[in-house]
């Protein structure tokens, strides 16, 4: 996947058509949650991960140096507003990445995360796209609004899918990792459970996989970030922040304005690609008329730029003993 070119005009025309028709950008979710019994809810066929082979980010004559970018968000409970905000911000994200030269050929995959212990649709994954089809993927996400209520969601299941079911030319041909952004406000479970992998993806693991082991594998091909946005139920929670910082170090980003999420992602990529320093990135935001500069500046103040060309990360990981700690009710969690 990844052919074609993003067009702000096409995006605007689609938005105008939806407004005239009286539908939202998330018509699939709206229709499903309004009219269908919950026990029948299912992922849109374009996002259903069951039987997934691989999501590919590939070079082409049109995009000779592709860069894989994944944005996965928690769609449980209060986090259900995040995709709607992100969809309205797509032009700003692509404008910064392309017009400002942060990445010449980005290919973006959107996905959603729930809780495999209780949700109907705990994982949804689009394709890596370079054009307005990514808007279609985003609009096909089911905003389930579920979750288990124990401050844990199945982020680790999404990370497993990205580790085992993606193939990236930026990594395989050039030794450059892609970018993976998780947007949420809770903790992951401490291991990838074989039974959940079978149920959701159809893979047959012989045993559970500790999260630190999975992360070491995932970070061979992706720089991984966790963004905690304002307005989420557990924003500022010390247990959540401590868990993710132990896993990802400085790659945990606290964002005090949900509307600034796309600008934050764009500048993080610009810093990682050494296209800008933070001051230059904030100037770029001012140049496009964004008022997100102050929030983005605070969020990224401690984030180091420049990741080099090596494919292996040196960021600290949890050890297996930490990951095996049991949470309330006997649920294994971090």
C-alpha positions in Angstrom: 0.0 0.0 0.0 1.0 3.7 0.0 0.4 4.8 -3.6 -1.2 8.2 -4.4 -0.8 11.7 -2.9 -2.6 13.4 -0.1 -4.9 16.3 -1.3 -6.3 18.9 1.1 -8.8 19.8 -1.6 -10.1 16.2 -1.8 -10.3 16.2 2.0 -12.3 19.5 2.0 -14.6 18.3 -0.7 -15.4 15.1 1.2 -16.1 17.1 4.4 -18.4 19.4 2.4 -20.3 16.4 1.0 -20.8 14.9 4.4 -22.0 18.2 5.8 -24.6 18.4 3.0 -25.7 14.8 3.5 -26.0 15.3 7.3 -23.4 12.5 8.1 -20.3 12.7 10.2 -16.8 11.5 9.2 -17.5 8.4 11.3 -20.7 7.3 9.6 -19.9 3.6 10.0 -19.5 4.0 13.8 -22.5 6.3 14.1 -24.8 3.9 12.2 -23.5 0.8 14.0 -23.8 2.1 17.5 -27.2 3.8 16.9 -29.0 1.0 15.2 -27.3 -2.4 15.9 -27.4 -4.4 19.2 -24.0 -4.3 20.9 -23.5 -8.0 20.6 -23.5 -7.6 16.8 -20.9 -4.8 16.6 -17.9 -5.7 14.5 -14.9 -4.0 12.9 -15.3 -2.6 9.5 -14.0 -5.2 7.0 -11.2 -2.8 5.9 -9.9 -2.7 9.5 -10.6 -6.2 10.7 -7.3 -7.7 11.9 -8.5 -11.4 12.0 -6.6 -13.4 9.5 -4.2 -10.4 8.9 -1.1 -11.3 7.0 0.9 -8.0 6.7 0.4 -4.3 6.5 3.0 -2.9 4.1 4.8 0.4 3.8 6.5 0.2 0.4 8.7 2.3 -1.8 7.6 3.0 -5.3 8.5 5.3 -8.3 6.0 7.8 -6.8 7.3 7.4 -3.3 10.9 6.2 -3.5 11.8 6.8 0.2 8.7 5.9 2.1 8.5 6.5 5.9 6.0 4.4 7.9 4.0 6.3 10.5 1.4 4.5 12.7 -1.2 6.3 14.9 -3.2 4.0 17.1 -5.7 5.4 19.6 -7.6 4.1 22.6 -11.3 4.3 21.7 -12.6 3.2 25.1 -14.7 5.5 27.4 -13.6 9.1 27.4 -10.9 8.5 24.8 -13.7 8.1 22.2 -13.3 11.8 21.3 -9.7 11.5 20.1 -10.4 10.1 16.5 -13.0 12.9 15.8 -10.5 15.6 16.8 -7.7 13.9 14.8 -9.8 13.6 11.7 -10.4 17.4 11.7 -6.6 17.9 12.0 -5.4 15.8 9.1 -4.6 18.7 6.9 -2.4 20.3 9.5 -0.5 16.9 10.1 0.1 16.4 6.4 0.9 20.0 5.7 3.6 20.0 8.3 5.1 16.7 7.2 5.1 17.5 3.5 5.2 21.3 3.0 7.7 21.8 5.8 9.9 19.0 4.7 9.8 16.9 7.9 9.2 13.7 5.8 9.2 13.6 2.0 7.1 10.4 1.6 5.2 9.6 4.8 2.8 6.7 4.7 0.3 6.7 7.6 -1.7 3.9 9.2 -4.5 4.6 11.6 -5.8 2.1 14.1 -7.8 1.7 17.3 -7.3 -0.1 20.5 -9.9 -1.5 23.0 -9.9 -4.1 25.7 -9.7 -7.7 24.6 -11.1 -8.9 27.9 -14.5 -7.4 27.4 -14.9 -5.3 24.1 -16.5 -6.5 20.9 -13.8 -4.9 18.8 -10.5 -4.7 20.7 -8.3 -4.0 17.7 -8.7 -2.2 14.3 -5.9 -1.6 11.8 -5.9 0.3 8.6 -3.4 0.3 5.8 -0.3 2.5 5.3 -1.5 5.2 2.9 0.0 8.2 1.2 -3.3 9.7 0.0 -6.8 10.4 1.1 -7.6 6.7 1.6 -6.2 7.1 5.1 -9.2 9.4 5.8 -11.4 6.5 4.8 -9.6 4.2 7.2 -10.0 6.7 10.0 -13.7 7.2 9.2 -14.3 3.4 9.3 -13.1 3.1 12.9 -15.8 1.9 15.3 -15.8 4.2 18.4 -16.9 1.4 20.8 -16.5 3.4 24.0 -16.1 0.3 26.1 -13.1 -0.8 28.2 -12.8 -2.8 31.4 -12.7 -0.2 34.1 -9.5 -1.4 35.7 -7.1 1.2 34.2 -5.7 -1.3 31.7 -6.4 -1.7 28.0 -5.1 -4.1 25.4 -2.3 -1.8 24.0 0.0 -4.8 24.0 -2.2 -6.6 21.5 -1.9 -3.7 19.1 1.9 -3.6 19.6 2.0 -7.4 18.8 0.2 -6.8 15.6 2.5 -4.0 14.6 5.6 -6.1 15.5 4.5 -9.3 13.8 2.3 -8.1 10.9 4.0 -5.1 9.3 6.7 -4.9 6.7 8.5 -1.5 6.2 10.8 -0.6 3.4 12.2 2.3 5.4 13.6 -0.3 7.8 14.3 -3.3 5.6 16.0 -1.3 2.8 17.5 1.7 4.7 17.8 0.6 8.3 15.5 3.5 9.4 12.7 2.8 11.9 9.2 4.0 11.3 7.2 5.8 14.0 4.4 4.4 16.1 2.2 6.7 18.3 -0.1 5.2 20.8 -2.7 7.7 22.2 -4.3 6.7 25.4 -4.6 7.1 29.2 -4.3 3.7 30.7 -1.7 0.9 31.3 -1.1 -2.1 29.1 -1.5 -5.6 30.3 1.9 -7.2 31.2 1.9 -9.9 28.5 0.4 -10.7 25.2 -2.0 -13.5 25.8 -2.0 -16.4 23.3 -5.7 -16.9 23.6 -6.5 -13.3 22.7 -4.1 -13.4 19.8 -5.9 -16.4 18.5 -9.3 -14.9 18.9 -8.5 -11.4 17.5 -5.8 -12.1 14.9 -6.0 -15.8 14.3 -2.4 -16.4 15.1 -1.5 -19.5 17.0 1.0 -18.6 19.7 2.2 -21.5 21.8 2.6 -19.4 24.9 2.0 -15.9 26.3 4.5 -13.3 25.3 5.9 -10.9 28.0 5.5 -7.3 27.0 9.2 -6.4 27.4 10.1 -9.2 25.0 7.6 -8.0 22.5 8.7 -4.3 22.8 12.3 -5.3 22.2 11.1 -6.9 18.9 8.8 -4.0 18.0 11.5 -1.4 18.5 13.7 -3.0 15.9 11.4 -1.4 13.3 9.5 1.4 15.1 10.2 4.3 17.4 7.4 4.0 19.9 5.7 6.9 21.6 2.8 7.1 24.1 0.8 10.3 24.1 -1.5 11.1 27.1 -3.9 13.9 26.0 -5.8 16.3 28.2 -9.4 15.4 28.8 -8.7 11.7 29.2 -10.0 10.1 32.4 -6.6 9.2 33.8 -4.5 12.1 32.6 -1.7 12.8 35.1 -2.2 9.4 36.9 1.2 8.5 38.4 0.8 4.8 37.9 0.0 5.1 34.2 2.8 7.6 33.6 5.3 5.6 35.6 4.4 2.3 33.8 4.9 3.8 30.4 8.0 5.8 31.3 9.6 2.6 32.6 8.8 1.0 29.2 9.5 3.9 26.9 11.6 6.4 28.8 11.4 10.0 27.4 9.0 8.8 24.7 6.0 9.4 26.9 4.4 12.7 26.0 1.9 14.5 28.2 -0.2 16.9 26.1 -2.3 19.5 27.8 -4.5 20.3 24.7 -6.2 17.5 22.8 -6.5 19.8 19.8 -2.7 19.8 19.5 -2.3 16.1 18.9 -1.5 16.2 15.2 0.9 19.0 15.6 2.6 17.1 18.3 3.0 14.0 16.1 4.3 16.1 13.2 6.9 17.9 15.3 8.0 14.6 16.9 8.7 13.2 13.5 10.5 16.3 12.4 12.7 16.1 15.5 13.4 12.4 14.9 14.2 13.0 11.3 16.5 15.8 12.3 14.6 18.1 9.9 14.1 20.7 12.7 14.9 21.6 16.3 12.0 22.4 18.6 12.3 26.2 18.1 12.1 25.8 14.3 9.1 23.5 14.6 7.2 25.9 16.8 8.0 28.7 14.2 6.5 26.4 11.6 3.3 26.1 13.6 3.0 29.8 13.9 3.7 30.1 10.1 0.6 27.9 9.3 -1.6 29.8 11.8 -1.7 27.1 14.4 -2.3 28.2 18.0 -1.0 24.8 19.4 2.6 26.1 19.8 2.5 26.6 23.5 1.0 23.2 24.2 3.4 21.4 21.8 6.4 23.2 23.2 5.6 22.1 26.7 4.9 18.5 25.6 8.1 18.1 23.6 10.4 20.2 25.8 12.3 17.1 27.2 12.1 15.0 24.0 15.5 14.5 22.4 15.7 14.9 18.6 17.8 12.8 16.2 17.5 9.1 16.2 20.3 8.2 13.7 20.1 5.4 11.2 20.6 2.3 13.4 17.7 -0.1 13.6 18.1 -1.0 17.3 16.8 1.2 20.1 18.9 1.7 23.3 15.9 3.0 25.4 15.3 1.1 28.7 12.9 -1.8 28.8 11.1 -3.5 31.7 12.5 -6.8 32.7 10.4 -9.9 32.5 10.0 -10.1 36.3 8.4 -6.6 36.4 6.0 -7.6 33.6 4.8 -10.7 35.5 3.4 -8.7 38.4 -0.3 -9.5 38.9 -2.9 -6.7 39.2 -6.3 -6.7 40.9 -8.4 -9.8 40.3 -5.4 -11.9 39.2 -5.1 -10.0 35.9 -1.4 -9.9 34.9 -0.5 -6.3 34.3 2.4 -3.9 34.7 
